[in-house]
Amino acid sequence: MRINLAHLRERSTSGGWINFAVFEARSASGSNADNSQLLAQLTTQARGSNLRVDQSALAFRSGGRIQFFGSGPLVDFLSKAGVPQWTHQIDV
């Protein structure tokens, strides 16, 4: 299965840089344990593809709305900024 992801670099509030990945999930299970496992697997795969990932999140549609699951600060950022443009694809 091919998964879309956005790999971006943004300034942090402390002045440094944060490299992050947002993965397009077709759906999320609703279980935090399952979502955590999926996010960990996708993050490991992205890092294995030589992408630097400091924080990561899943983006999925639930109840007609886009929702995010992952690193707290990244989820807060994405909640305001929205889903970024997909920049890469990985095969799972």
Secondary structure as UniProt FT lines:
FT   STRAND          2..11
FT   TURN            13..14
FT   STRAND          17..24
FT   HELIX           32..48
FT   TURN            49..50
FT   STRAND          55..62
FT   TURN            63..64
FT   STRAND          65..70
FT   HELIX           72..81
FT   STRAND          88..91
//
